[in-house]
């Protein structure tokens, strides 16, 4: 499929091809958006390059995905915007199932903090260099990662505590 | 200036249960526990069109210590359930509970790990209201059912 890129995104693809040619895995388009998959190890450098050189100053979302494959099971998608030309760009990295971890981009965008906490909460992917990696939705003592495919839809009975209904006996 | 002047020379007899039940049934002040869209219908229930004041329940008390009926309107997560139970425990006896809508009654469409599948898992519910969300008249119906229930209660121990 031939790519239909405007000036900003063409600049991004050309820039990444020359500066980070070893990390660039694939570029494709789907549903009017451009996706670039890169190696996970250099994600912080690539993100800060995109922010400084291509003005992608707004990180609108970070998404986790469980692909449920035997290798490179989890995927993290960074959804960023160029506020000057209003272009949106998706950067993807993949991480392994065994001890899943990725580098935190909180040093590039402060707003990544809660989004990475959410991904940690739901998928158990640890972000190295995150200032405060705690669960954000589920209780602190919850032992599972609910959006992983093997987690049952209705949860694990007894894994979250209900309130004591006989307070006088406490 | 008491009841004596109105009654003139006569008197009447009643049971203390009937008197307290009559008073309680017509002044069941709700504790609104609005957690989701059902709370909007609960506001209509209190507003002038449906007018819960006709049943003596117009005083929405946001303090649990002054309220008699807790209306759980909306879905309850496991995290929120501790706060709801704590508020329930702070309400003085006697107290009643309405589970308003499908979510509060059974978990409704939120059939997932984070939502308690019905508030009756940790609250003693007296009336369940079906609907998603229920119309304010359905909530009024539940309130009237609670009133019926109050009127049949025995709060004073009979000396037999």
Interface residues (C-beta under 8 A of the other chain):
Chain A: X137 X138 X139 X146 X151 X152 X153 X154 X155 X156 X160 X161 X162 X163 X164 X165 X167
Chain B: X78 X79 X81 X82 X84 X85 X86 X89 X111 X112 X113 X114 X116 X117 X121 X122 X123
